[in-house]
């Protein structure tokens, strides 16, 4: 299981994974930060980007914050970096 730190930007003009800011992955979503809508959008975007099932991403810390930690299963850090365009 992989843990990723996220910096989530709700109310964005587009849903996108915008790269890393330090150790946190910047994720922009169009959803509002209310009633878990932004969290659902983040999970959906990460699953689509990483080509993994929806139940593979769980928000473990920061459910009501823009700084979140998610756990991702069914993949590796190397695969995440490759799909997100991170050069090692």
PyMOL Python script that loads the backbone (N, CA, C, O; Angstrom):
from pymol import cmd

cmd.read_pdbstr("""\
ATOM      1  N   UNK A   1       0.844  -1.174   0.000  1.00  0.00           N
ATOM      2  CA  UNK A   1       0.000   0.000   0.000  1.00  0.00           C
ATOM      3  C   UNK A   1       0.893   1.243   0.000  1.00  0.00           C
ATOM      4  O   UNK A   1       1.876   1.313   0.739  1.00  0.00           O
ATOM      5  N   UNK A   2       0.545   2.204  -0.823  1.00  0.00           N
ATOM      6  CA  UNK A   2       1.305   3.439  -0.987  1.00  0.00           C
ATOM      7  C   UNK A   2       0.528   4.569  -0.315  1.00  0.00           C
ATOM      8  O   UNK A   2      -0.693   4.653  -0.453  1.00  0.00           O
ATOM      9  N   UNK A   3       1.229   5.433   0.407  1.00  0.00           N
ATOM     10  CA  UNK A   3       0.613   6.640   0.964  1.00  0.00           C
ATOM     11  C   UNK A   3       1.133   7.851   0.206  1.00  0.00           C
ATOM     12  O   UNK A   3       2.337   8.000  -0.004  1.00  0.00           O
ATOM     13  N   UNK A   4       0.205   8.713  -0.201  1.00  0.00           N
ATOM     14  CA  UNK A   4       0.554   9.943  -0.891  1.00  0.00           C
ATOM     15  C   UNK A   4      -0.012  11.132  -0.134  1.00  0.00           C
ATOM     16  O   UNK A   4      -1.153  11.106   0.329  1.00  0.00           O
ATOM     17  N   UNK A   5       0.797  12.171  -0.015  1.00  0.00           N
ATOM     18  CA  UNK A   5       0.315  13.440   0.515  1.00  0.00           C
ATOM     19  C   UNK A   5      -0.225  14.246  -0.652  1.00  0.00           C
ATOM     20  O   UNK A   5       0.394  14.307  -1.714  1.00  0.00           O
ATOM     21  N   UNK A   6      -1.380  14.865  -0.450  1.00  0.00           N
ATOM     22  CA  UNK A   6      -2.021  15.650  -1.501  1.00  0.00           C
ATOM     23  C   UNK A   6      -2.265  17.075  -1.028  1.00  0.00           C
ATOM     24  O   UNK A   6      -2.518  17.318   0.152  1.00  0.00           O
ATOM     25  N   UNK A   7      -2.187  17.988  -1.940  1.00  0.00           N
ATOM     26  CA  UNK A   7      -2.671  19.366  -1.755  1.00  0.00           C
ATOM     27  C   UNK A   7      -3.812  19.506  -2.748  1.00  0.00           C
ATOM     28  O   UNK A   7      -3.585  19.566  -3.956  1.00  0.00           O
ATOM     29  N   UNK A   8      -5.035  19.557  -2.243  1.00  0.00           N
ATOM     30  CA  UNK A   8      -6.219  19.569  -3.099  1.00  0.00           C
ATOM     31  C   UNK A   8      -6.712  21.003  -3.284  1.00  0.00           C
ATOM     32  O   UNK A   8      -6.869  21.751  -2.319  1.00  0.00           O
ATOM     33  N   UNK A   9      -6.951  21.367  -4.528  1.00  0.00           N
ATOM     34  CA  UNK A   9      -7.489  22.672  -4.885  1.00  0.00           C
ATOM     35  C   UNK A   9      -8.911  22.454  -5.422  1.00  0.00           C
ATOM     36  O   UNK A   9      -9.078  22.074  -6.581  1.00  0.00           O
ATOM     37  N   UNK A  10      -9.943  22.694  -4.584  1.00  0.00           N
ATOM     38  CA  UNK A  10     -11.323  22.552  -5.063  1.00  0.00           C
ATOM     39  C   UNK A  10     -11.737  23.775  -5.878  1.00  0.00           C
ATOM     40  O   UNK A  10     -11.021  24.775  -5.912  1.00  0.00           O
ATOM     41  N   UNK A  11     -12.880  23.693  -6.526  1.00  0.00           N
ATOM     42  CA  UNK A  11     -13.432  24.792  -7.338  1.00  0.00           C
ATOM     43  C   UNK A  11     -12.509  25.194  -8.484  1.00  0.00           C
ATOM     44  O   UNK A  11     -12.542  26.342  -8.927  1.00  0.00           O
ATOM     45  N   UNK A  12     -11.693  24.273  -8.964  1.00  0.00           N
ATOM     46  CA  UNK A  12     -10.781  24.569 -10.076  1.00  0.00           C
ATOM     47  C   UNK A  12     -11.553  24.567 -11.388  1.00  0.00           C
ATOM     48  O   UNK A  12     -12.688  24.093 -11.448  1.00  0.00           O
ATOM     49  N   UNK A  13     -10.943  25.089 -12.418  1.00  0.00           N
ATOM     50  CA  UNK A  13     -11.605  25.133 -13.722  1.00  0.00           C
ATOM     51  C   UNK A  13     -11.532  23.797 -14.451  1.00  0.00           C
ATOM     52  O   UNK A  13     -12.262  23.572 -15.416  1.00  0.00           O
ATOM     53  N   UNK A  14     -10.647  22.905 -13.988  1.00  0.00           N
ATOM     54  CA  UNK A  14     -10.450  21.613 -14.637  1.00  0.00           C
ATOM     55  C   UNK A  14     -10.011  20.594 -13.588  1.00  0.00           C
ATOM     56  O   UNK A  14      -9.362  20.946 -12.603  1.00  0.00           O
ATOM     57  N   UNK A  15     -10.370  19.334 -13.808  1.00  0.00           N
ATOM     58  CA  UNK A  15      -9.867  18.249 -12.961  1.00  0.00           C
ATOM     59  C   UNK A  15      -8.521  17.817 -13.511  1.00  0.00           C
ATOM     60  O   UNK A  15      -8.421  17.401 -14.665  1.00  0.00           O
ATOM     61  N   UNK A  16      -7.477  17.917 -12.680  1.00  0.00           N
ATOM     62  CA  UNK A  16      -6.156  17.496 -13.145  1.00  0.00           C
ATOM     63  C   UNK A  16      -5.218  17.225 -11.991  1.00  0.00           C
ATOM     64  O   UNK A  16      -5.359  17.779 -10.901  1.00  0.00           O
ATOM     65  N   UNK A  17      -4.254  16.355 -12.258  1.00  0.00           N
ATOM     66  CA  UNK A  17      -3.126  16.144 -11.360  1.00  0.00           C
ATOM     67  C   UNK A  17      -2.039  17.076 -11.872  1.00  0.00           C
ATOM     68  O   UNK A  17      -1.531  16.899 -12.979  1.00  0.00           O
ATOM     69  N   UNK A  18      -1.681  18.075 -11.058  1.00  0.00           N
ATOM     70  CA  UNK A  18      -0.826  19.157 -11.530  1.00  0.00           C
ATOM     71  C   UNK A  18       0.641  19.007 -11.143  1.00  0.00           C
ATOM     72  O   UNK A  18       1.408  19.960 -11.281  1.00  0.00           O
ATOM     73  N   UNK A  19       1.047  17.838 -10.663  1.00  0.00           N
ATOM     74  CA  UNK A  19       2.452  17.618 -10.317  1.00  0.00           C
ATOM     75  C   UNK A  19       2.696  17.771  -8.834  1.00  0.00           C
ATOM     76  O   UNK A  19       1.765  17.933  -8.045  1.00  0.00           O
ATOM     77  N   UNK A  20       3.952  17.718  -8.471  1.00  0.00           N
ATOM     78  CA  UNK A  20       4.331  17.760  -7.061  1.00  0.00           C
ATOM     79  C   UNK A  20       4.685  19.171  -6.616  1.00  0.00           C
ATOM     80  O   UNK A  20       5.292  19.941  -7.359  1.00  0.00           O
ATOM     81  N   UNK A  21       4.292  19.494  -5.385  1.00  0.00           N
ATOM     82  CA  UNK A  21       4.743  20.696  -4.673  1.00  0.00           C
ATOM     83  C   UNK A  21       5.473  20.156  -3.452  1.00  0.00           C
ATOM     84  O   UNK A  21       4.841  19.769  -2.469  1.00  0.00           O
ATOM     85  N   UNK A  22       6.796  20.131  -3.510  1.00  0.00           N
ATOM     86  CA  UNK A  22       7.549  19.483  -2.437  1.00  0.00           C
ATOM     87  C   UNK A  22       7.235  18.001  -2.437  1.00  0.00           C
ATOM     88  O   UNK A  22       7.412  17.321  -3.448  1.00  0.00           O
ATOM     89  N   UNK A  23       6.770  17.502  -1.305  1.00  0.00           N
ATOM     90  CA  UNK A  23       6.413  16.086  -1.195  1.00  0.00           C
ATOM     91  C   UNK A  23       4.933  15.809  -1.459  1.00  0.00           C
ATOM     92  O   UNK A  23       4.513  14.651  -1.474  1.00  0.00           O
ATOM     93  N   UNK A  24       4.147  16.854  -1.667  1.00  0.00           N
ATOM     94  CA  UNK A  24       2.706  16.688  -1.862  1.00  0.00           C
ATOM     95  C   UNK A  24       2.351  16.762  -3.343  1.00  0.00           C
ATOM     96  O   UNK A  24       2.913  17.558  -4.095  1.00  0.00           O
ATOM     97  N   UNK A  25       1.424  15.932  -3.737  1.00  0.00           N
ATOM     98  CA  UNK A  25       0.911  15.935  -5.104  1.00  0.00           C
ATOM     99  C   UNK A  25      -0.232  16.934  -5.179  1.00  0.00           C
ATOM    100  O   UNK A  25      -1.190  16.837  -4.413  1.00  0.00           O
ATOM    101  N   UNK A  26      -0.142  17.894  -6.094  1.00  0.00           N
ATOM    102  CA  UNK A  26      -1.189  18.907  -6.258  1.00  0.00           C
ATOM    103  C   UNK A  26      -2.266  18.353  -7.170  1.00  0.00           C
ATOM    104  O   UNK A  26      -2.003  17.954  -8.305  1.00  0.00           O
ATOM    105  N   UNK A  27      -3.495  18.337  -6.646  1.00  0.00           N
ATOM    106  CA  UNK A  27      -4.640  17.801  -7.380  1.00  0.00           C
ATOM    107  C   UNK A  27      -5.719  18.875  -7.432  1.00  0.00           C
ATOM    108  O   UNK A  27      -6.157  19.374  -6.396  1.00  0.00           O
ATOM    109  N   UNK A  28      -6.145  19.227  -8.638  1.00  0.00           N
ATOM    110  CA  UNK A  28      -7.202  20.217  -8.828  1.00  0.00           C
ATOM    111  C   UNK A  28      -8.482  19.506  -9.239  1.00  0.00           C
ATOM    112  O   UNK A  28      -8.474  18.642 -10.116  1.00  0.00           O
ATOM    113  N   UNK A  29      -9.586  19.882  -8.589  1.00  0.00           N
ATOM    114  CA  UNK A  29     -10.892  19.308  -8.946  1.00  0.00           C
ATOM    115  C   UNK A  29     -11.931  20.415  -9.046  1.00  0.00           C
ATOM    116  O   UNK A  29     -11.845  21.429  -8.353  1.00  0.00           O
ATOM    117  N   UNK A  30     -12.904  20.210  -9.909  1.00  0.00           N
ATOM    118  CA  UNK A  30     -13.976  21.187 -10.097  1.00  0.00           C
ATOM    119  C   UNK A  30     -14.995  21.145  -8.969  1.00  0.00           C
ATOM    120  O   UNK A  30     -15.739  22.107  -8.776  1.00  0.00           O
ATOM    121  N   UNK A  31     -15.042  20.066  -8.232  1.00  0.00           N
ATOM    122  CA  UNK A  31     -16.055  19.874  -7.193  1.00  0.00           C
ATOM    123  C   UNK A  31     -15.897  20.878  -6.048  1.00  0.00           C
ATOM    124  O   UNK A  31     -14.807  21.375  -5.763  1.00  0.00           O
ATOM    125  N   UNK A  32     -17.038  21.150  -5.406  1.00  0.00           N
ATOM    126  CA  UNK A  32     -17.075  22.016  -4.228  1.00  0.00           C
ATOM    127  C   UNK A  32     -16.534  21.262  -3.013  1.00  0.00           C
ATOM    128  O   UNK A  32     -16.677  20.042  -2.929  1.00  0.00           O
ATOM    129  N   UNK A  33     -15.913  21.979  -2.072  1.00  0.00           N
ATOM    130  CA  UNK A  33     -15.409  21.323  -0.862  1.00  0.00           C
ATOM    131  C   UNK A  33     -16.502  21.185   0.206  1.00  0.00           C
ATOM    132  O   UNK A  33     -16.345  21.669   1.326  1.00  0.00           O
ATOM    133  N   UNK A  34     -17.591  20.533  -0.143  1.00  0.00           N
ATOM    134  CA  UNK A  34     -18.692  20.359   0.797  1.00  0.00           C
ATOM    135  C   UNK A  34     -19.271  18.958   0.670  1.00  0.00           C
ATOM    136  O   UNK A  34     -19.350  18.397  -0.422  1.00  0.00           O
ATOM    137  N   UNK A  35     -19.670  18.414   1.792  1.00  0.00           N
ATOM    138  CA  UNK A  35     -20.326  17.099   1.850  1.00  0.00           C
ATOM    139  C   UNK A  35     -19.527  16.003   1.151  1.00  0.00           C
ATOM    140  O   UNK A  35     -20.111  15.073   0.594  1.00  0.00           O
ATOM    141  N   UNK A  36     -18.202  16.101   1.174  1.00  0.00           N
ATOM    142  CA  UNK A  36     -17.347  15.065   0.598  1.00  0.00           C
ATOM    143  C   UNK A  36     -17.254  15.073  -0.918  1.00  0.00           C
ATOM    144  O   UNK A  36     -16.666  14.161  -1.500  1.00  0.00           O
ATOM    145  N   UNK A  37     -17.822  16.083  -1.574  1.00  0.00           N
ATOM    146  CA  UNK A  37     -17.800  16.117  -3.040  1.00  0.00           C
ATOM    147  C   UNK A  37     -16.378  16.204  -3.595  1.00  0.00           C
ATOM    148  O   UNK A  37     -16.041  15.512  -4.555  1.00  0.00           O
ATOM    149  N   UNK A  38     -15.550  17.050  -2.993  1.00  0.00           N
ATOM    150  CA  UNK A  38     -14.170  17.187  -3.473  1.00  0.00           C
ATOM    151  C   UNK A  38     -13.385  15.895  -3.234  1.00  0.00           C
ATOM    152  O   UNK A  38     -12.593  15.488  -4.084  1.00  0.00           O
ATOM    153  N   UNK A  39     -13.599  15.252  -2.091  1.00  0.00           N
ATOM    154  CA  UNK A  39     -12.911  13.982  -1.821  1.00  0.00           C
ATOM    155  C   UNK A  39     -13.279  12.924  -2.854  1.00  0.00           C
ATOM    156  O   UNK A  39     -12.411  12.205  -3.349  1.00  0.00           O
ATOM    157  N   UNK A  40     -14.550  12.830  -3.176  1.00  0.00           N
ATOM    158  CA  UNK A  40     -14.995  11.865  -4.190  1.00  0.00           C
ATOM    159  C   UNK A  40     -14.370  12.174  -5.543  1.00  0.00           C
ATOM    160  O   UNK A  40     -13.969  11.267  -6.272  1.00  0.00           O
ATOM    161  N   UNK A  41     -14.291  13.461  -5.875  1.00  0.00           N
ATOM    162  CA  UNK A  41     -13.694  13.858  -7.155  1.00  0.00           C
ATOM    163  C   UNK A  41     -12.204  13.533  -7.193  1.00  0.00           C
ATOM    164  O   UNK A  41     -11.682  13.109  -8.224  1.00  0.00           O
ATOM    165  N   UNK A  42     -11.524  13.731  -6.069  1.00  0.00           N
ATOM    166  CA  UNK A  42     -10.092  13.405  -5.988  1.00  0.00           C
ATOM    167  C   UNK A  42      -9.883  11.908  -6.185  1.00  0.00           C
ATOM    168  O   UNK A  42      -9.009  11.498  -6.948  1.00  0.00           O
ATOM    169  N   UNK A  43     -10.668  11.103  -5.512  1.00  0.00           N
ATOM    170  CA  UNK A  43     -10.558   9.651  -5.632  1.00  0.00           C
ATOM    171  C   UNK A  43     -10.822   9.216  -7.069  1.00  0.00           C
ATOM    172  O   UNK A  43     -10.081   8.406  -7.626  1.00  0.00           O
ATOM    173  N   UNK A  44     -11.871   9.754  -7.660  1.00  0.00           N
ATOM    174  CA  UNK A  44     -12.213   9.404  -9.046  1.00  0.00           C
ATOM    175  C   UNK A  44     -11.088   9.795 -10.003  1.00  0.00           C
ATOM    176  O   UNK A  44     -10.733   9.020 -10.891  1.00  0.00           O
ATOM    177  N   UNK A  45     -10.531  10.983  -9.829  1.00  0.00           N
ATOM    178  CA  UNK A  45      -9.454  11.450 -10.703  1.00  0.00           C
ATOM    179  C   UNK A  45      -8.202  10.591 -10.555  1.00  0.00           C
ATOM    180  O   UNK A  45      -7.586  10.213 -11.552  1.00  0.00           O
ATOM    181  N   UNK A  46      -7.828  10.284  -9.322  1.00  0.00           N
ATOM    182  CA  UNK A  46      -6.635   9.455  -9.113  1.00  0.00           C
ATOM    183  C   UNK A  46      -6.826   8.059  -9.702  1.00  0.00           C
ATOM    184  O   UNK A  46      -5.915   7.517 -10.328  1.00  0.00           O
ATOM    185  N   UNK A  47      -7.998   7.481  -9.502  1.00  0.00           N
ATOM    186  CA  UNK A  47      -8.262   6.146 -10.048  1.00  0.00           C
ATOM    187  C   UNK A  47      -8.227   6.153 -11.570  1.00  0.00           C
ATOM    188  O   UNK A  47      -7.682   5.236 -12.185  1.00  0.00           O
ATOM    189  N   UNK A  48      -8.800   7.176 -12.176  1.00  0.00           N
ATOM    190  CA  UNK A  48      -8.791   7.276 -13.631  1.00  0.00           C
ATOM    191  C   UNK A  48      -7.363   7.476 -14.140  1.00  0.00           C
ATOM    192  O   UNK A  48      -6.946   6.824 -15.097  1.00  0.00           O
ATOM    193  N   UNK A  49      -6.621   8.372 -13.501  1.00  0.00           N
ATOM    194  CA  UNK A  49      -5.250   8.667 -13.916  1.00  0.00           C
ATOM    195  C   UNK A  49      -4.340   7.456 -13.763  1.00  0.00           C
ATOM    196  O   UNK A  49      -3.500   7.190 -14.622  1.00  0.00           O
ATOM    197  N   UNK A  50      -4.513   6.719 -12.655  1.00  0.00           N
ATOM    198  CA  UNK A  50      -3.647   5.573 -12.373  1.00  0.00           C
ATOM    199  C   UNK A  50      -4.195   4.261 -12.930  1.00  0.00           C
ATOM    200  O   UNK A  50      -3.544   3.222 -12.825  1.00  0.00           O
ATOM    201  N   UNK A  51      -5.395   4.307 -13.525  1.00  0.00           N
ATOM    202  CA  UNK A  51      -6.027   3.122 -14.102  1.00  0.00           C
ATOM    203  C   UNK A  51      -6.164   1.995 -13.078  1.00  0.00           C
ATOM    204  O   UNK A  51      -5.759   0.857 -13.318  1.00  0.00           O
ATOM    205  N   UNK A  52      -6.748   2.348 -11.928  1.00  0.00           N
ATOM    206  CA  UNK A  52      -6.970   1.378 -10.853  1.00  0.00           C
ATOM    207  C   UNK A  52      -8.438   1.445 -10.427  1.00  0.00           C
ATOM    208  O   UNK A  52      -9.111   2.441 -10.691  1.00  0.00           O
ATOM    209  N   UNK A  53      -8.946   0.390  -9.766  1.00  0.00           N
ATOM    210  CA  UNK A  53     -10.348   0.381  -9.335  1.00  0.00           C
ATOM    211  C   UNK A  53     -10.643   1.471  -8.296  1.00  0.00           C
ATOM    212  O   UNK A  53      -9.754   1.888  -7.553  1.00  0.00           O
ATOM    213  N   UNK A  54     -11.891   1.921  -8.253  1.00  0.00           N
ATOM    214  CA  UNK A  54     -12.304   3.006  -7.367  1.00  0.00           C
ATOM    215  C   UNK A  54     -12.050   2.696  -5.891  1.00  0.00           C
ATOM    216  O   UNK A  54     -11.757   3.605  -5.113  1.00  0.00           O
ATOM    217  N   UNK A  55     -12.156   1.448  -5.504  1.00  0.00           N
ATOM    218  CA  UNK A  55     -11.948   1.095  -4.104  1.00  0.00           C
ATOM    219  C   UNK A  55     -10.463   0.993  -3.729  1.00  0.00           C
ATOM    220  O   UNK A  55     -10.140   0.588  -2.612  1.00  0.00           O
ATOM    221  N   UNK A  56      -9.562   1.352  -4.643  1.00  0.00           N
ATOM    222  CA  UNK A  56      -8.126   1.286  -4.382  1.00  0.00           C
ATOM    223  C   UNK A  56      -7.565   2.550  -3.740  1.00  0.00           C
ATOM    224  O   UNK A  56      -6.410   2.562  -3.315  1.00  0.00           O
ATOM    225  N   UNK A  57      -8.362   3.612  -3.661  1.00  0.00           N
ATOM    226  CA  UNK A  57      -7.906   4.876  -3.074  1.00  0.00           C
ATOM    227  C   UNK A  57      -8.810   5.230  -1.901  1.00  0.00           C
ATOM    228  O   UNK A  57     -10.034   5.245  -2.026  1.00  0.00           O
ATOM    229  N   UNK A  58      -8.187   5.516  -0.755  1.00  0.00           N
ATOM    230  CA  UNK A  58      -8.926   5.870   0.454  1.00  0.00           C
ATOM    231  C   UNK A  58      -8.271   7.096   1.079  1.00  0.00           C
ATOM    232  O   UNK A  58      -7.049   7.138   1.222  1.00  0.00           O
ATOM    233  N   UNK A  59      -9.065   8.089   1.451  1.00  0.00           N
ATOM    234  CA  UNK A  59      -8.558   9.243   2.192  1.00  0.00           C
ATOM    235  C   UNK A  59      -8.426   8.807   3.650  1.00  0.00           C
ATOM    236  O   UNK A  59      -9.421   8.474   4.293  1.00  0.00           O
ATOM    237  N   UNK A  60      -7.183   8.809   4.177  1.00  0.00           N
ATOM    238  CA  UNK A  60      -6.968   8.354   5.550  1.00  0.00           C
ATOM    239  C   UNK A  60      -6.778   9.504   6.530  1.00  0.00           C
ATOM    240  O   UNK A  60      -7.031   9.339   7.724  1.00  0.00           O
ATOM    241  N   UNK A  61      -6.340  10.663   6.054  1.00  0.00           N
ATOM    242  CA  UNK A  61      -6.199  11.852   6.902  1.00  0.00           C
ATOM    243  C   UNK A  61      -6.605  13.076   6.089  1.00  0.00           C
ATOM    244  O   UNK A  61      -6.368  13.143   4.883  1.00  0.00           O
ATOM    245  N   UNK A  62      -7.219  14.043   6.768  1.00  0.00           N
ATOM    246  CA  UNK A  62      -7.527  15.312   6.125  1.00  0.00           C
ATOM    247  C   UNK A  62      -8.801  15.337   5.318  1.00  0.00           C
ATOM    248  O   UNK A  62      -8.885  16.048   4.317  1.00  0.00           O
ATOM    249  N   UNK A  63      -9.796  14.573   5.733  1.00  0.00           N
ATOM    250  CA  UNK A  63     -11.048  14.514   4.968  1.00  0.00           C
ATOM    251  C   UNK A  63     -11.702  15.885   4.828  1.00  0.00           C
ATOM    252  O   UNK A  63     -12.393  16.131   3.839  1.00  0.00           O
ATOM    253  N   UNK A  64     -11.503  16.779   5.788  1.00  0.00           N
ATOM    254  CA  UNK A  64     -12.105  18.113   5.717  1.00  0.00           C
ATOM    255  C   UNK A  64     -11.064  19.202   5.483  1.00  0.00           C
ATOM    256  O   UNK A  64     -11.340  20.382   5.700  1.00  0.00           O
ATOM    257  N   UNK A  65      -9.884  18.817   5.046  1.00  0.00           N
ATOM    258  CA  UNK A  65      -8.791  19.762   4.820  1.00  0.00           C
ATOM    259  C   UNK A  65      -8.334  19.694   3.367  1.00  0.00           C
ATOM    260  O   UNK A  65      -8.594  18.712   2.672  1.00  0.00           O
ATOM    261  N   UNK A  66      -7.657  20.735   2.919  1.00  0.00           N
ATOM    262  CA  UNK A  66      -7.094  20.676   1.570  1.00  0.00           C
ATOM    263  C   UNK A  66      -5.803  19.857   1.541  1.00  0.00           C
ATOM    264  O   UNK A  66      -5.362  19.430   0.474  1.00  0.00           O
ATOM    265  N   UNK A  67      -5.202  19.638   2.701  1.00  0.00           N
ATOM    266  CA  UNK A  67      -4.027  18.765   2.811  1.00  0.00           C
ATOM    267  C   UNK A  67      -4.499  17.393   3.251  1.00  0.00           C
ATOM    268  O   UNK A  67      -5.030  17.233   4.350  1.00  0.00           O
ATOM    269  N   UNK A  68      -4.307  16.407   2.395  1.00  0.00           N
ATOM    270  CA  UNK A  68      -4.817  15.065   2.645  1.00  0.00           C
ATOM    271  C   UNK A  68      -3.715  14.024   2.511  1.00  0.00           C
ATOM    272  O   UNK A  68      -2.684  14.263   1.882  1.00  0.00           O
ATOM    273  N   UNK A  69      -3.953  12.878   3.110  1.00  0.00           N
ATOM    274  CA  UNK A  69      -3.113  11.705   2.872  1.00  0.00           C
ATOM    275  C   UNK A  69      -4.052  10.609   2.391  1.00  0.00           C
ATOM    276  O   UNK A  69      -5.063  10.307   3.027  1.00  0.00           O
ATOM    277  N   UNK A  70      -3.693  10.017   1.245  1.00  0.00           N
ATOM    278  CA  UNK A  70      -4.479   8.907   0.708  1.00  0.00           C
ATOM    279  C   UNK A  70      -3.634   7.649   0.684  1.00  0.00           C
ATOM    280  O   UNK A  70      -2.414   7.701   0.529  1.00  0.00           O
ATOM    281  N   UNK A  71      -4.300   6.526   0.839  1.00  0.00           N
ATOM    282  CA  UNK A  71      -3.658   5.227   0.671  1.00  0.00           C
ATOM    283  C   UNK A  71      -4.125   4.638  -0.647  1.00  0.00           C
ATOM    284  O   UNK A  71      -5.315   4.627  -0.961  1.00  0.00           O
ATOM    285  N   UNK A  72      -3.158   4.148  -1.410  1.00  0.00           N
ATOM    286  CA  UNK A  72      -3.464   3.581  -2.720  1.00  0.00           C
ATOM    287  C   UNK A  72      -2.982   2.144  -2.750  1.00  0.00           C
ATOM    288  O   UNK A  72      -1.819   1.857  -2.465  1.00  0.00           O
ATOM    289  N   UNK A  73      -3.885   1.249  -3.098  1.00  0.00           N
ATOM    290  CA  UNK A  73      -3.516  -0.164  -3.242  1.00  0.00           C
ATOM    291  C   UNK A  73      -3.599  -0.549  -4.713  1.00  0.00           C
ATOM    292  O   UNK A  73      -4.045   0.242  -5.544  1.00  0.00           O
ATOM    293  N   UNK A  74      -3.178  -1.739  -5.024  1.00  0.00           N
ATOM    294  CA  UNK A  74      -3.217  -2.280  -6.391  1.00  0.00           C
ATOM    295  C   UNK A  74      -2.275  -1.566  -7.355  1.00  0.00           C
ATOM    296  O   UNK A  74      -2.515  -1.561  -8.563  1.00  0.00           O
ATOM    297  N   UNK A  75      -1.203  -0.961  -6.833  1.00  0.00           N
ATOM    298  CA  UNK A  75      -0.207  -0.318  -7.684  1.00  0.00           C
ATOM    299  C   UNK A  75       1.106  -0.189  -6.911  1.00  0.00           C
ATOM    300  O   UNK A  75       1.184  -0.552  -5.737  1.00  0.00           O
ATOM    301  N   UNK A  76       2.123   0.326  -7.575  1.00  0.00           N
ATOM    302  CA  UNK A  76       3.425   0.546  -6.938  1.00  0.00           C
ATOM    303  C   UNK A  76       3.815   2.012  -7.079  1.00  0.00           C
ATOM    304  O   UNK A  76       3.247   2.734  -7.899  1.00  0.00           O
ATOM    305  N   UNK A  77       4.776   2.448  -6.284  1.00  0.00           N
ATOM    306  CA  UNK A  77       5.245   3.835  -6.387  1.00  0.00           C
ATOM    307  C   UNK A  77       5.838   4.099  -7.765  1.00  0.00           C
ATOM    308  O   UNK A  77       5.667   5.182  -8.324  1.00  0.00           O
ATOM    309  N   UNK A  78       6.535   3.106  -8.310  1.00  0.00           N
ATOM    310  CA  UNK A  78       7.135   3.266  -9.630  1.00  0.00           C
ATOM    311  C   UNK A  78       6.036   3.484 -10.692  1.00  0.00           C
ATOM    312  O   UNK A  78       6.183   4.327 -11.577  1.00  0.00           O
ATOM    313  N   UNK A  79       4.959   2.732 -10.596  1.00  0.00           N
ATOM    314  CA  UNK A  79       3.849   2.880 -11.538  1.00  0.00           C
ATOM    315  C   UNK A  79       3.170   4.238 -11.379  1.00  0.00           C
ATOM    316  O   UNK A  79       2.801   4.869 -12.369  1.00  0.00           O
ATOM    317  N   UNK A  80       3.008   4.685 -10.145  1.00  0.00           N
ATOM    318  CA  UNK A  80       2.426   6.002  -9.896  1.00  0.00           C
ATOM    319  C   UNK A  80       3.278   7.085 -10.506  1.00  0.00           C
ATOM    320  O   UNK A  80       2.769   7.965 -11.199  1.00  0.00           O
ATOM    321  N   UNK A  81       4.586   7.028 -10.254  1.00  0.00           N
ATOM    322  CA  UNK A  81       5.503   8.025 -10.811  1.00  0.00           C
ATOM    323  C   UNK A  81       5.477   8.023 -12.338  1.00  0.00           C
ATOM    324  O   UNK A  81       5.495   9.082 -12.964  1.00  0.00           O
ATOM    325  N   UNK A  82       5.437   6.846 -12.926  1.00  0.00           N
ATOM    326  CA  UNK A  82       5.426   6.754 -14.393  1.00  0.00           C
ATOM    327  C   UNK A  82       4.143   7.354 -14.969  1.00  0.00           C
ATOM    328  O   UNK A  82       4.195   8.109 -15.940  1.00  0.00           O
ATOM    329  N   UNK A  83       3.008   7.027 -14.384  1.00  0.00           N
ATOM    330  CA  UNK A  83       1.733   7.533 -14.886  1.00  0.00           C
ATOM    331  C   UNK A  83       1.568   9.029 -14.666  1.00  0.00           C
ATOM    332  O   UNK A  83       0.864   9.696 -15.424  1.00  0.00           O
ATOM    333  N   UNK A  84       2.212   9.557 -13.634  1.00  0.00           N
ATOM    334  CA  UNK A  84       2.117  10.979 -13.349  1.00  0.00           C
ATOM    335  C   UNK A  84       3.231  11.773 -14.021  1.00  0.00           C
ATOM    336  O   UNK A  84       3.297  12.995 -13.889  1.00  0.00           O
ATOM    337  N   UNK A  85       4.102  11.077 -14.739  1.00  0.00           N
ATOM    338  CA  UNK A  85       5.161  11.760 -15.476  1.00  0.00           C
ATOM    339  C   UNK A  85       6.322  12.217 -14.618  1.00  0.00           C
ATOM    340  O   UNK A  85       7.027  13.159 -14.980  1.00  0.00           O
ATOM    341  N   UNK A  86       6.535  11.556 -13.474  1.00  0.00           N
ATOM    342  CA  UNK A  86       7.637  11.921 -12.588  1.00  0.00           C
ATOM    343  C   UNK A  86       8.906  11.237 -13.054  1.00  0.00           C
ATOM    344  O   UNK A  86       8.913  10.026 -13.278  1.00  0.00           O
ATOM    345  N   UNK A  87       9.967  11.989 -13.202  1.00  0.00           N
ATOM    346  CA  UNK A  87      11.253  11.450 -13.606  1.00  0.00           C
ATOM    347  C   UNK A  87      12.079  11.124 -12.363  1.00  0.00           C
ATOM    348  O   UNK A  87      12.200  11.949 -11.457  1.00  0.00           O
ATOM    349  N   UNK A  88      12.644   9.921 -12.326  1.00  0.00           N
ATOM    350  CA  UNK A  88      13.503   9.540 -11.194  1.00  0.00           C
ATOM    351  C   UNK A  88      14.949   9.524 -11.623  1.00  0.00           C
ATOM    352  O   UNK A  88      15.829   9.228 -10.815  1.00  0.00           O
TER     353      UNK A  88
END
""", "prot")
cmd.dss("prot")
cmd.show_as("cartoon", "prot")
cmd.util.cbc("prot")
cmd.orient("prot")
